[in-house]
Amino acid sequence: MPKLIHYRDKCIGCNICHERSPEYWRLSRKDGKATLVGGEKKKSTYVLAIPASEVEHQRDIARDCPARVIKIS
């Protein structure tokens, strides 16, 4: 199953991910950074298994992220 990986510590809080996919992303009120909804913390990243049908949409979001902190594996 594909995985969405978020390097949250490097996030700049631009909000692109949340605007385009609020079911997977939200912005923290504490620090303004994006949070991967349901993501499991693994070292300095957050990881979430996603359905194959969601890969292309999330890949587009990752490509448009100016901080390049979203990856798909």
CHARMM internal coordinates of N, CA and C (Angstrom, degrees):
IC EDIT
DIST 1 N 1 CA 1.4576
DIST 1 CA 1 C 1.5329
ANGL 1 N 1 CA 1 C 108.77
DIST 1 C 2 N 1.3232
ANGL 1 CA 1 C 2 N 117.34
DIHE 1 N 1 CA 1 C 2 N 135.71
DIST 2 N 2 CA 1.4655
ANGL 1 C 2 N 2 CA 120.69
DIHE 1 CA 1 C 2 N 2 CA 179.29
DIST 2 CA 2 C 1.5291
ANGL 2 N 2 CA 2 C 111.27
DIHE 1 C 2 N 2 CA 2 C -64.29
DIST 2 C 3 N 1.3148
ANGL 2 CA 2 C 3 N 114.72
DIHE 2 N 2 CA 2 C 3 N 153.46
DIST 3 N 3 CA 1.4638
ANGL 2 C 3 N 3 CA 120.02
DIHE 2 CA 2 C 3 N 3 CA -179.73
DIST 3 CA 3 C 1.5217
ANGL 3 N 3 CA 3 C 110.65
DIHE 2 C 3 N 3 CA 3 C -127.12
DIST 3 C 4 N 1.3103
ANGL 3 CA 3 C 4 N 114.19
DIHE 3 N 3 CA 3 C 4 N 140.25
DIST 4 N 4 CA 1.4530
ANGL 3 C 4 N 4 CA 122.88
DIHE 3 CA 3 C 4 N 4 CA 174.92
DIST 4 CA 4 C 1.5230
ANGL 4 N 4 CA 4 C 106.15
DIHE 3 C 4 N 4 CA 4 C -96.53
DIST 4 C 5 N 1.3265
ANGL 4 CA 4 C 5 N 116.89
DIHE 4 N 4 CA 4 C 5 N 127.97
DIST 5 N 5 CA 1.4616
ANGL 4 C 5 N 5 CA 121.88
DIHE 4 CA 4 C 5 N 5 CA -177.09
DIST 5 CA 5 C 1.5227
ANGL 5 N 5 CA 5 C 108.66
DIHE 4 C 5 N 5 CA 5 C -120.54
DIST 5 C 6 N 1.3372
ANGL 5 CA 5 C 6 N 115.76
DIHE 5 N 5 CA 5 C 6 N 130.83
DIST 6 N 6 CA 1.4605
ANGL 5 C 6 N 6 CA 120.79
DIHE 5 CA 5 C 6 N 6 CA -177.65
DIST 6 CA 6 C 1.5249
ANGL 6 N 6 CA 6 C 109.91
DIHE 5 C 6 N 6 CA 6 C -125.45
DIST 6 C 7 N 1.3187
ANGL 6 CA 6 C 7 N 116.60
DIHE 6 N 6 CA 6 C 7 N 122.60
DIST 7 N 7 CA 1.4635
ANGL 6 C 7 N 7 CA 123.39
DIHE 6 CA 6 C 7 N 7 CA 176.46
DIST 7 CA 7 C 1.5262
ANGL 7 N 7 CA 7 C 107.14
DIHE 6 C 7 N 7 CA 7 C -92.13
DIST 7 C 8 N 1.3167
ANGL 7 CA 7 C 8 N 115.99
DIHE 7 N 7 CA 7 C 8 N 77.62
DIST 8 N 8 CA 1.4574
ANGL 7 C 8 N 8 CA 122.62
DIHE 7 CA 7 C 8 N 8 CA -169.91
DIST 8 CA 8 C 1.5282
ANGL 8 N 8 CA 8 C 113.85
DIHE 7 C 8 N 8 CA 8 C -60.40
DIST 8 C 9 N 1.3272
ANGL 8 CA 8 C 9 N 117.99
DIHE 8 N 8 CA 8 C 9 N -35.71
DIST 9 N 9 CA 1.4656
ANGL 8 C 9 N 9 CA 120.17
DIHE 8 CA 8 C 9 N 9 CA -176.77
DIST 9 CA 9 C 1.5323
ANGL 9 N 9 CA 9 C 112.15
DIHE 8 C 9 N 9 CA 9 C -62.64
DIST 9 C 10 N 1.3396
ANGL 9 CA 9 C 10 N 117.74
DIHE 9 N 9 CA 9 C 10 N -21.63
DIST 10 N 10 CA 1.4635
ANGL 9 C 10 N 10 CA 121.42
DIHE 9 CA 9 C 10 N 10 CA -179.64
DIST 10 CA 10 C 1.5299
ANGL 10 N 10 CA 10 C 112.90
DIHE 9 C 10 N 10 CA 10 C -99.97
DIST 10 C 11 N 1.3302
ANGL 10 CA 10 C 11 N 116.57
DIHE 10 N 10 CA 10 C 11 N 0.92
DIST 11 N 11 CA 1.4667
ANGL 10 C 11 N 11 CA 122.04
DIHE 10 CA 10 C 11 N 11 CA -179.29
DIST 11 CA 11 C 1.5343
ANGL 11 N 11 CA 11 C 110.11
DIHE 10 C 11 N 11 CA 11 C -65.36
DIST 11 C 12 N 1.3458
ANGL 11 CA 11 C 12 N 115.76
DIHE 11 N 11 CA 11 C 12 N 142.00
DIST 12 N 12 CA 1.4697
ANGL 11 C 12 N 12 CA 120.32
DIHE 11 CA 11 C 12 N 12 CA 178.43
DIST 12 CA 12 C 1.5283
ANGL 12 N 12 CA 12 C 112.16
DIHE 11 C 12 N 12 CA 12 C -106.63
DIST 12 C 13 N 1.3352
ANGL 12 CA 12 C 13 N 117.00
DIHE 12 N 12 CA 12 C 13 N 0.61
DIST 13 N 13 CA 1.4597
ANGL 12 C 13 N 13 CA 120.63
DIHE 12 CA 12 C 13 N 13 CA 176.52
DIST 13 CA 13 C 1.5123
ANGL 13 N 13 CA 13 C 114.93
DIHE 12 C 13 N 13 CA 13 C 70.18
DIST 13 C 14 N 1.3078
ANGL 13 CA 13 C 14 N 118.35
DIHE 13 N 13 CA 13 C 14 N 36.59
DIST 14 N 14 CA 1.4710
ANGL 13 C 14 N 14 CA 120.90
DIHE 13 CA 13 C 14 N 14 CA -177.75
DIST 14 CA 14 C 1.5303
ANGL 14 N 14 CA 14 C 112.70
DIHE 13 C 14 N 14 CA 14 C -73.71
DIST 14 C 15 N 1.3257
ANGL 14 CA 14 C 15 N 118.10
DIHE 14 N 14 CA 14 C 15 N -19.90
DIST 15 N 15 CA 1.4612
ANGL 14 C 15 N 15 CA 124.50
DIHE 14 CA 14 C 15 N 15 CA 173.63
DIST 15 CA 15 C 1.5257
ANGL 15 N 15 CA 15 C 114.84
DIHE 14 C 15 N 15 CA 15 C 83.93
DIST 15 C 16 N 1.3107
ANGL 15 CA 15 C 16 N 120.02
DIHE 15 N 15 CA 15 C 16 N 2.42
DIST 16 N 16 CA 1.4616
ANGL 15 C 16 N 16 CA 121.70
DIHE 15 CA 15 C 16 N 16 CA -179.76
DIST 16 CA 16 C 1.5241
ANGL 16 N 16 CA 16 C 110.86
DIHE 15 C 16 N 16 CA 16 C -59.48
DIST 16 C 17 N 1.3138
ANGL 16 CA 16 C 17 N 117.58
DIHE 16 N 16 CA 16 C 17 N -45.16
DIST 17 N 17 CA 1.4668
ANGL 16 C 17 N 17 CA 121.14
DIHE 16 CA 16 C 17 N 17 CA -177.23
DIST 17 CA 17 C 1.5220
ANGL 17 N 17 CA 17 C 111.09
DIHE 16 C 17 N 17 CA 17 C -62.83
DIST 17 C 18 N 1.3045
ANGL 17 CA 17 C 18 N 117.18
DIHE 17 N 17 CA 17 C 18 N -44.95
DIST 18 N 18 CA 1.4684
ANGL 17 C 18 N 18 CA 120.57
DIHE 17 CA 17 C 18 N 18 CA -179.37
DIST 18 CA 18 C 1.5278
ANGL 18 N 18 CA 18 C 111.95
DIHE 17 C 18 N 18 CA 18 C -66.56
DIST 18 C 19 N 1.3146
ANGL 18 CA 18 C 19 N 117.52
DIHE 18 N 18 CA 18 C 19 N -41.52
DIST 19 N 19 CA 1.4628
ANGL 18 C 19 N 19 CA 120.97
DIHE 18 CA 18 C 19 N 19 CA 179.68
DIST 19 CA 19 C 1.5180
ANGL 19 N 19 CA 19 C 111.77
DIHE 18 C 19 N 19 CA 19 C -61.57
DIST 19 C 20 N 1.3201
ANGL 19 CA 19 C 20 N 116.93
DIHE 19 N 19 CA 19 C 20 N -37.87
DIST 20 N 20 CA 1.4581
ANGL 19 C 20 N 20 CA 120.98
DIHE 19 CA 19 C 20 N 20 CA -174.74
DIST 20 CA 20 C 1.5257
ANGL 20 N 20 CA 20 C 114.10
DIHE 19 C 20 N 20 CA 20 C -93.48
DIST 20 C 21 N 1.3245
ANGL 20 CA 20 C 21 N 117.35
DIHE 20 N 20 CA 20 C 21 N -16.03
DIST 21 N 21 CA 1.4597
ANGL 20 C 21 N 21 CA 120.05
DIHE 20 CA 20 C 21 N 21 CA -178.08
DIST 21 CA 21 C 1.5295
ANGL 21 N 21 CA 21 C 111.05
DIHE 20 C 21 N 21 CA 21 C -153.62
DIST 21 C 22 N 1.3311
ANGL 21 CA 21 C 22 N 117.89
DIHE 21 N 21 CA 21 C 22 N 67.63
DIST 22 N 22 CA 1.4666
ANGL 21 C 22 N 22 CA 120.58
DIHE 21 CA 21 C 22 N 22 CA -175.83
DIST 22 CA 22 C 1.5279
ANGL 22 N 22 CA 22 C 113.91
DIHE 21 C 22 N 22 CA 22 C -64.95
DIST 22 C 23 N 1.3347
ANGL 22 CA 22 C 23 N 117.57
DIHE 22 N 22 CA 22 C 23 N -17.67
DIST 23 N 23 CA 1.4608
ANGL 22 C 23 N 23 CA 119.28
DIHE 22 CA 22 C 23 N 23 CA 177.48
DIST 23 CA 23 C 1.5352
ANGL 23 N 23 CA 23 C 112.22
DIHE 22 C 23 N 23 CA 23 C -72.52
DIST 23 C 24 N 1.3297
ANGL 23 CA 23 C 24 N 117.51
DIHE 23 N 23 CA 23 C 24 N -20.06
DIST 24 N 24 CA 1.4656
ANGL 23 C 24 N 24 CA 121.88
DIHE 23 CA 23 C 24 N 24 CA 178.92
DIST 24 CA 24 C 1.5260
ANGL 24 N 24 CA 24 C 113.62
DIHE 23 C 24 N 24 CA 24 C -110.83
DIST 24 C 25 N 1.3248
ANGL 24 CA 24 C 25 N 116.97
DIHE 24 N 24 CA 24 C 25 N -20.29
DIST 25 N 25 CA 1.4679
ANGL 24 C 25 N 25 CA 120.68
DIHE 24 CA 24 C 25 N 25 CA -173.33
DIST 25 CA 25 C 1.5253
ANGL 25 N 25 CA 25 C 111.88
DIHE 24 C 25 N 25 CA 25 C -131.07
DIST 25 C 26 N 1.3104
ANGL 25 CA 25 C 26 N 115.91
DIHE 25 N 25 CA 25 C 26 N 145.49
DIST 26 N 26 CA 1.4646
ANGL 25 C 26 N 26 CA 121.76
DIHE 25 CA 25 C 26 N 26 CA 170.86
DIST 26 CA 26 C 1.5185
ANGL 26 N 26 CA 26 C 107.93
DIHE 25 C 26 N 26 CA 26 C -146.17
DIST 26 C 27 N 1.3129
ANGL 26 CA 26 C 27 N 116.18
DIHE 26 N 26 CA 26 C 27 N 162.43
DIST 27 N 27 CA 1.4658
ANGL 26 C 27 N 27 CA 120.82
DIHE 26 CA 26 C 27 N 27 CA 178.41
DIST 27 CA 27 C 1.5182
ANGL 27 N 27 CA 27 C 109.22
DIHE 26 C 27 N 27 CA 27 C -101.39
DIST 27 C 28 N 1.3084
ANGL 27 CA 27 C 28 N 115.61
DIHE 27 N 27 CA 27 C 28 N 137.30
DIST 28 N 28 CA 1.4553
ANGL 27 C 28 N 28 CA 121.71
DIHE 27 CA 27 C 28 N 28 CA 179.12
DIST 28 CA 28 C 1.5231
ANGL 28 N 28 CA 28 C 109.70
DIHE 27 C 28 N 28 CA 28 C -76.28
DIST 28 C 29 N 1.3075
ANGL 28 CA 28 C 29 N 116.08
DIHE 28 N 28 CA 28 C 29 N 135.53
DIST 29 N 29 CA 1.4655
ANGL 28 C 29 N 29 CA 120.01
DIHE 28 CA 28 C 29 N 29 CA 175.30
DIST 29 CA 29 C 1.5234
ANGL 29 N 29 CA 29 C 111.05
DIHE 28 C 29 N 29 CA 29 C -75.93
DIST 29 C 30 N 1.3261
ANGL 29 CA 29 C 30 N 116.75
DIHE 29 N 29 CA 29 C 30 N -21.18
DIST 30 N 30 CA 1.4710
ANGL 29 C 30 N 30 CA 120.59
DIHE 29 CA 29 C 30 N 30 CA -179.10
DIST 30 CA 30 C 1.5278
ANGL 30 N 30 CA 30 C 112.46
DIHE 29 C 30 N 30 CA 30 C -72.98
DIST 30 C 31 N 1.3361
ANGL 30 CA 30 C 31 N 116.08
DIHE 30 N 30 CA 30 C 31 N -50.53
DIST 31 N 31 CA 1.4672
ANGL 30 C 31 N 31 CA 117.98
DIHE 30 CA 30 C 31 N 31 CA -174.40
DIST 31 CA 31 C 1.5322
ANGL 31 N 31 CA 31 C 114.38
DIHE 30 C 31 N 31 CA 31 C -124.19
DIST 31 C 32 N 1.3402
ANGL 31 CA 31 C 32 N 117.99
DIHE 31 N 31 CA 31 C 32 N -1.13
DIST 32 N 32 CA 1.4537
ANGL 31 C 32 N 32 CA 121.18
DIHE 31 CA 31 C 32 N 32 CA 176.78
DIST 32 CA 32 C 1.5160
ANGL 32 N 32 CA 32 C 115.26
DIHE 31 C 32 N 32 CA 32 C 78.60
DIST 32 C 33 N 1.3222
ANGL 32 CA 32 C 33 N 117.53
DIHE 32 N 32 CA 32 C 33 N 3.08
DIST 33 N 33 CA 1.4649
ANGL 32 C 33 N 33 CA 121.13
DIHE 32 CA 32 C 33 N 33 CA -179.37
DIST 33 CA 33 C 1.5251
ANGL 33 N 33 CA 33 C 110.22
DIHE 32 C 33 N 33 CA 33 C -89.58
DIST 33 C 34 N 1.3316
ANGL 33 CA 33 C 34 N 115.06
DIHE 33 N 33 CA 33 C 34 N 157.68
DIST 34 N 34 CA 1.4582
ANGL 33 C 34 N 34 CA 120.43
DIHE 33 CA 33 C 34 N 34 CA 177.19
DIST 34 CA 34 C 1.5236
ANGL 34 N 34 CA 34 C 110.35
DIHE 33 C 34 N 34 CA 34 C -71.57
DIST 34 C 35 N 1.3278
ANGL 34 CA 34 C 35 N 114.36
DIHE 34 N 34 CA 34 C 35 N 148.65
DIST 35 N 35 CA 1.4512
ANGL 34 C 35 N 35 CA 121.75
DIHE 34 CA 34 C 35 N 35 CA 176.68
DIST 35 CA 35 C 1.5238
ANGL 35 N 35 CA 35 C 107.57
DIHE 34 C 35 N 35 CA 35 C -126.16
DIST 35 C 36 N 1.3201
ANGL 35 CA 35 C 36 N 116.80
DIHE 35 N 35 CA 35 C 36 N 132.20
DIST 36 N 36 CA 1.4561
ANGL 35 C 36 N 36 CA 122.53
DIHE 35 CA 35 C 36 N 36 CA 177.28
DIST 36 CA 36 C 1.5267
ANGL 36 N 36 CA 36 C 107.67
DIHE 35 C 36 N 36 CA 36 C -81.16
DIST 36 C 37 N 1.3247
ANGL 36 CA 36 C 37 N 116.88
DIHE 36 N 36 CA 36 C 37 N 110.49
DIST 37 N 37 CA 1.4615
ANGL 36 C 37 N 37 CA 122.44
DIHE 36 CA 36 C 37 N 37 CA -175.99
DIST 37 CA 37 C 1.5339
ANGL 37 N 37 CA 37 C 109.88
DIHE 36 C 37 N 37 CA 37 C -63.38
DIST 37 C 38 N 1.3173
ANGL 37 CA 37 C 38 N 115.57
DIHE 37 N 37 CA 37 C 38 N 120.82
DIST 38 N 38 CA 1.4599
ANGL 37 C 38 N 38 CA 120.85
DIHE 37 CA 37 C 38 N 38 CA 179.73
DIST 38 CA 38 C 1.5170
ANGL 38 N 38 CA 38 C 114.19
DIHE 37 C 38 N 38 CA 38 C 82.12
DIST 38 C 39 N 1.3328
ANGL 38 CA 38 C 39 N 116.98
DIHE 38 N 38 CA 38 C 39 N 2.60
DIST 39 N 39 CA 1.4550
ANGL 38 C 39 N 39 CA 120.89
DIHE 38 CA 38 C 39 N 39 CA -179.15
DIST 39 CA 39 C 1.5187
ANGL 39 N 39 CA 39 C 112.50
DIHE 38 C 39 N 39 CA 39 C -68.54
DIST 39 C 40 N 1.3173
ANGL 39 CA 39 C 40 N 116.03
DIHE 39 N 39 CA 39 C 40 N 142.84
DIST 40 N 40 CA 1.4585
ANGL 39 C 40 N 40 CA 122.45
DIHE 39 CA 39 C 40 N 40 CA 178.51
DIST 40 CA 40 C 1.5252
ANGL 40 N 40 CA 40 C 108.99
DIHE 39 C 40 N 40 CA 40 C -98.13
DIST 40 C 41 N 1.3208
ANGL 40 CA 40 C 41 N 116.89
DIHE 40 N 40 CA 40 C 41 N 128.07
DIST 41 N 41 CA 1.4590
ANGL 40 C 41 N 41 CA 120.55
DIHE 40 CA 40 C 41 N 41 CA -178.42
DIST 41 CA 41 C 1.5225
ANGL 41 N 41 CA 41 C 109.93
DIHE 40 C 41 N 41 CA 41 C -73.75
DIST 41 C 42 N 1.3296
ANGL 41 CA 41 C 42 N 115.12
DIHE 41 N 41 CA 41 C 42 N 127.62
DIST 42 N 42 CA 1.4631
ANGL 41 C 42 N 42 CA 122.70
DIHE 41 CA 41 C 42 N 42 CA 176.79
DIST 42 CA 42 C 1.5222
ANGL 42 N 42 CA 42 C 107.00
DIHE 41 C 42 N 42 CA 42 C -134.13
DIST 42 C 43 N 1.3206
ANGL 42 CA 42 C 43 N 115.32
DIHE 42 N 42 CA 42 C 43 N 104.22
DIST 43 N 43 CA 1.4613
ANGL 42 C 43 N 43 CA 122.60
DIHE 42 CA 42 C 43 N 43 CA -174.73
DIST 43 CA 43 C 1.5259
ANGL 43 N 43 CA 43 C 109.12
DIHE 42 C 43 N 43 CA 43 C 57.87
DIST 43 C 44 N 1.3219
ANGL 43 CA 43 C 44 N 118.89
DIHE 43 N 43 CA 43 C 44 N -116.01
DIST 44 N 44 CA 1.4752
ANGL 43 C 44 N 44 CA 120.53
DIHE 43 CA 43 C 44 N 44 CA -177.20
DIST 44 CA 44 C 1.5254
ANGL 44 N 44 CA 44 C 112.61
DIHE 43 C 44 N 44 CA 44 C -102.28
DIST 44 C 45 N 1.3345
ANGL 44 CA 44 C 45 N 117.43
DIHE 44 N 44 CA 44 C 45 N 13.83
DIST 45 N 45 CA 1.4582
ANGL 44 C 45 N 45 CA 120.91
DIHE 44 CA 44 C 45 N 45 CA -179.58
DIST 45 CA 45 C 1.5241
ANGL 45 N 45 CA 45 C 111.01
DIHE 44 C 45 N 45 CA 45 C -125.21
DIST 45 C 46 N 1.3141
ANGL 45 CA 45 C 46 N 114.69
DIHE 45 N 45 CA 45 C 46 N 166.16
DIST 46 N 46 CA 1.4639
ANGL 45 C 46 N 46 CA 122.27
DIHE 45 CA 45 C 46 N 46 CA 172.38
DIST 46 CA 46 C 1.5225
ANGL 46 N 46 CA 46 C 106.99
DIHE 45 C 46 N 46 CA 46 C -118.26
DIST 46 C 47 N 1.3256
ANGL 46 CA 46 C 47 N 116.69
DIHE 46 N 46 CA 46 C 47 N 135.54
DIST 47 N 47 CA 1.4560
ANGL 46 C 47 N 47 CA 122.06
DIHE 46 CA 46 C 47 N 47 CA -174.33
DIST 47 CA 47 C 1.5260
ANGL 47 N 47 CA 47 C 109.48
DIHE 46 C 47 N 47 CA 47 C -127.34
DIST 47 C 48 N 1.3407
ANGL 47 CA 47 C 48 N 115.46
DIHE 47 N 47 CA 47 C 48 N 138.88
DIST 48 N 48 CA 1.4557
ANGL 47 C 48 N 48 CA 121.01
DIHE 47 CA 47 C 48 N 48 CA 178.47
DIST 48 CA 48 C 1.5242
ANGL 48 N 48 CA 48 C 109.04
DIHE 47 C 48 N 48 CA 48 C -143.31
DIST 48 C 49 N 1.3301
ANGL 48 CA 48 C 49 N 116.52
DIHE 48 N 48 CA 48 C 49 N 127.76
DIST 49 N 49 CA 1.4675
ANGL 48 C 49 N 49 CA 120.84
DIHE 48 CA 48 C 49 N 49 CA 174.60
DIST 49 CA 49 C 1.5279
ANGL 49 N 49 CA 49 C 107.56
DIHE 48 C 49 N 49 CA 49 C -72.26
DIST 49 C 50 N 1.3347
ANGL 49 CA 49 C 50 N 115.37
DIHE 49 N 49 CA 49 C 50 N 135.04
DIST 50 N 50 CA 1.4634
ANGL 49 C 50 N 50 CA 120.19
DIHE 49 CA 49 C 50 N 50 CA -179.86
DIST 50 CA 50 C 1.5288
ANGL 50 N 50 CA 50 C 109.17
DIHE 49 C 50 N 50 CA 50 C -127.10
DIST 50 C 51 N 1.3375
ANGL 50 CA 50 C 51 N 117.51
DIHE 50 N 50 CA 50 C 51 N 155.11
DIST 51 N 51 CA 1.4623
ANGL 50 C 51 N 51 CA 119.70
DIHE 50 CA 50 C 51 N 51 CA 177.39
DIST 51 CA 51 C 1.5297
ANGL 51 N 51 CA 51 C 110.79
DIHE 50 C 51 N 51 CA 51 C -69.49
DIST 51 C 52 N 1.3076
ANGL 51 CA 51 C 52 N 115.46
DIHE 51 N 51 CA 51 C 52 N 152.02
DIST 52 N 52 CA 1.4657
ANGL 51 C 52 N 52 CA 120.81
DIHE 51 CA 51 C 52 N 52 CA -179.67
DIST 52 CA 52 C 1.5220
ANGL 52 N 52 CA 52 C 111.65
DIHE 51 C 52 N 52 CA 52 C -57.82
DIST 52 C 53 N 1.3071
ANGL 52 CA 52 C 53 N 117.01
DIHE 52 N 52 CA 52 C 53 N -31.35
DIST 53 N 53 CA 1.4721
ANGL 52 C 53 N 53 CA 121.07
DIHE 52 CA 52 C 53 N 53 CA -179.70
DIST 53 CA 53 C 1.5239
ANGL 53 N 53 CA 53 C 112.76
DIHE 52 C 53 N 53 CA 53 C -65.69
DIST 53 C 54 N 1.3140
ANGL 53 CA 53 C 54 N 117.44
DIHE 53 N 53 CA 53 C 54 N -17.83
DIST 54 N 54 CA 1.4608
ANGL 53 C 54 N 54 CA 122.53
DIHE 53 CA 53 C 54 N 54 CA -177.48
DIST 54 CA 54 C 1.5308
ANGL 54 N 54 CA 54 C 112.68
DIHE 53 C 54 N 54 CA 54 C -96.32
DIST 54 C 55 N 1.3136
ANGL 54 CA 54 C 55 N 118.01
DIHE 54 N 54 CA 54 C 55 N -10.81
DIST 55 N 55 CA 1.4712
ANGL 54 C 55 N 55 CA 122.14
DIHE 54 CA 54 C 55 N 55 CA -172.92
DIST 55 CA 55 C 1.5228
ANGL 55 N 55 CA 55 C 112.73
DIHE 54 C 55 N 55 CA 55 C -59.16
DIST 55 C 56 N 1.3092
ANGL 55 CA 55 C 56 N 117.72
DIHE 55 N 55 CA 55 C 56 N -49.08
DIST 56 N 56 CA 1.4696
ANGL 55 C 56 N 56 CA 120.01
DIHE 55 CA 55 C 56 N 56 CA -175.84
DIST 56 CA 56 C 1.5259
ANGL 56 N 56 CA 56 C 111.55
DIHE 55 C 56 N 56 CA 56 C -63.19
DIST 56 C 57 N 1.3139
ANGL 56 CA 56 C 57 N 116.99
DIHE 56 N 56 CA 56 C 57 N -41.70
DIST 57 N 57 CA 1.4704
ANGL 56 C 57 N 57 CA 120.63
DIHE 56 CA 56 C 57 N 57 CA 179.12
DIST 57 CA 57 C 1.5337
ANGL 57 N 57 CA 57 C 110.59
DIHE 56 C 57 N 57 CA 57 C -63.80
DIST 57 C 58 N 1.3146
ANGL 57 CA 57 C 58 N 117.11
DIHE 57 N 57 CA 57 C 58 N -45.98
DIST 58 N 58 CA 1.4624
ANGL 57 C 58 N 58 CA 120.47
DIHE 57 CA 57 C 58 N 58 CA 179.52
DIST 58 CA 58 C 1.5279
ANGL 58 N 58 CA 58 C 111.41
DIHE 57 C 58 N 58 CA 58 C -68.30
DIST 58 C 59 N 1.3123
ANGL 58 CA 58 C 59 N 117.41
DIHE 58 N 58 CA 58 C 59 N -31.82
DIST 59 N 59 CA 1.4664
ANGL 58 C 59 N 59 CA 120.87
DIHE 58 CA 58 C 59 N 59 CA 176.74
DIST 59 CA 59 C 1.5315
ANGL 59 N 59 CA 59 C 110.13
DIHE 58 C 59 N 59 CA 59 C -64.98
DIST 59 C 60 N 1.3214
ANGL 59 CA 59 C 60 N 116.75
DIHE 59 N 59 CA 59 C 60 N -39.14
DIST 60 N 60 CA 1.4720
ANGL 59 C 60 N 60 CA 120.48
DIHE 59 CA 59 C 60 N 60 CA 176.70
DIST 60 CA 60 C 1.5253
ANGL 60 N 60 CA 60 C 110.50
DIHE 59 C 60 N 60 CA 60 C -63.27
DIST 60 C 61 N 1.3181
ANGL 60 CA 60 C 61 N 116.91
DIHE 60 N 60 CA 60 C 61 N -41.84
DIST 61 N 61 CA 1.4620
ANGL 60 C 61 N 61 CA 121.07
DIHE 60 CA 60 C 61 N 61 CA 178.16
DIST 61 CA 61 C 1.5229
ANGL 61 N 61 CA 61 C 110.17
DIHE 60 C 61 N 61 CA 61 C -63.64
DIST 61 C 62 N 1.3355
ANGL 61 CA 61 C 62 N 116.82
DIHE 61 N 61 CA 61 C 62 N -44.11
DIST 62 N 62 CA 1.4673
ANGL 61 C 62 N 62 CA 121.03
DIHE 61 CA 61 C 62 N 62 CA 179.04
DIST 62 CA 62 C 1.5260
ANGL 62 N 62 CA 62 C 110.65
DIHE 61 C 62 N 62 CA 62 C -60.24
DIST 62 C 63 N 1.3228
ANGL 62 CA 62 C 63 N 116.43
DIHE 62 N 62 CA 62 C 63 N -40.62
DIST 63 N 63 CA 1.4651
ANGL 62 C 63 N 63 CA 120.85
DIHE 62 CA 62 C 63 N 63 CA 179.76
DIST 63 CA 63 C 1.5279
ANGL 63 N 63 CA 63 C 111.51
DIHE 62 C 63 N 63 CA 63 C -64.68
DIST 63 C 64 N 1.3303
ANGL 63 CA 63 C 64 N 116.70
DIHE 63 N 63 CA 63 C 64 N -35.43
DIST 64 N 64 CA 1.4626
ANGL 63 C 64 N 64 CA 120.91
DIHE 63 CA 63 C 64 N 64 CA -177.46
DIST 64 CA 64 C 1.5291
ANGL 64 N 64 CA 64 C 113.97
DIHE 63 C 64 N 64 CA 64 C -85.82
DIST 64 C 65 N 1.3296
ANGL 64 CA 64 C 65 N 117.18
DIHE 64 N 64 CA 64 C 65 N -8.47
DIST 65 N 65 CA 1.4656
ANGL 64 C 65 N 65 CA 120.73
DIHE 64 CA 64 C 65 N 65 CA 179.20
DIST 65 CA 65 C 1.5369
ANGL 65 N 65 CA 65 C 109.27
DIHE 64 C 65 N 65 CA 65 C -68.17
DIST 65 C 66 N 1.3399
ANGL 65 CA 65 C 66 N 118.02
DIHE 65 N 65 CA 65 C 66 N 118.71
DIST 66 N 66 CA 1.4622
ANGL 65 C 66 N 66 CA 119.39
DIHE 65 CA 65 C 66 N 66 CA -177.03
DIST 66 CA 66 C 1.5309
ANGL 66 N 66 CA 66 C 113.73
DIHE 65 C 66 N 66 CA 66 C -67.53
DIST 66 C 67 N 1.3153
ANGL 66 CA 66 C 67 N 117.50
DIHE 66 N 66 CA 66 C 67 N -24.37
DIST 67 N 67 CA 1.4734
ANGL 66 C 67 N 67 CA 120.48
DIHE 66 CA 66 C 67 N 67 CA 179.50
DIST 67 CA 67 C 1.5246
ANGL 67 N 67 CA 67 C 112.30
DIHE 66 C 67 N 67 CA 67 C -89.61
DIST 67 C 68 N 1.3408
ANGL 67 CA 67 C 68 N 117.74
DIHE 67 N 67 CA 67 C 68 N -8.59
DIST 68 N 68 CA 1.4714
ANGL 67 C 68 N 68 CA 123.50
DIHE 67 CA 67 C 68 N 68 CA 179.76
DIST 68 CA 68 C 1.5429
ANGL 68 N 68 CA 68 C 111.73
DIHE 67 C 68 N 68 CA 68 C 55.29
DIST 68 C 69 N 1.3173
ANGL 68 CA 68 C 69 N 116.19
DIHE 68 N 68 CA 68 C 69 N 47.91
DIST 69 N 69 CA 1.4709
ANGL 68 C 69 N 69 CA 120.46
DIHE 68 CA 68 C 69 N 69 CA -176.93
DIST 69 CA 69 C 1.5219
ANGL 69 N 69 CA 69 C 113.04
DIHE 68 C 69 N 69 CA 69 C -106.85
DIST 69 C 70 N 1.3326
ANGL 69 CA 69 C 70 N 117.31
DIHE 69 N 69 CA 69 C 70 N 6.24
DIST 70 N 70 CA 1.4624
ANGL 69 C 70 N 70 CA 122.20
DIHE 69 CA 69 C 70 N 70 CA 178.89
DIST 70 CA 70 C 1.5195
ANGL 70 N 70 CA 70 C 108.35
DIHE 69 C 70 N 70 CA 70 C -115.30
DIST 70 C 71 N 1.3296
ANGL 70 CA 70 C 71 N 116.26
DIHE 70 N 70 CA 70 C 71 N 131.61
DIST 71 N 71 CA 1.4705
ANGL 70 C 71 N 71 CA 122.11
DIHE 70 CA 70 C 71 N 71 CA 179.54
DIST 71 CA 71 C 1.5236
ANGL 71 N 71 CA 71 C 109.02
DIHE 70 C 71 N 71 CA 71 C -132.85
DIST 71 C 72 N 1.3201
ANGL 71 CA 71 C 72 N 116.58
DIHE 71 N 71 CA 71 C 72 N 156.92
DIST 72 N 72 CA 1.4607
ANGL 71 C 72 N 72 CA 123.57
DIHE 71 CA 71 C 72 N 72 CA 175.00
DIST 72 CA 72 C 1.5265
ANGL 72 N 72 CA 72 C 106.87
DIHE 71 C 72 N 72 CA 72 C -121.32
DIST 72 C 73 N 1.3241
ANGL 72 CA 72 C 73 N 116.27
DIHE 72 N 72 CA 72 C 73 N 133.28
DIST 73 N 73 CA 1.4762
ANGL 72 C 73 N 73 CA 118.52
DIHE 72 CA 72 C 73 N 73 CA 176.95
DIST 73 CA 73 C 1.5067
ANGL 73 N 73 CA 73 C 109.54
DIHE 72 C 73 N 73 CA 73 C -126.10
END
COOR INIT
IC SEED 1 N 1 CA 1 C
IC BUILD
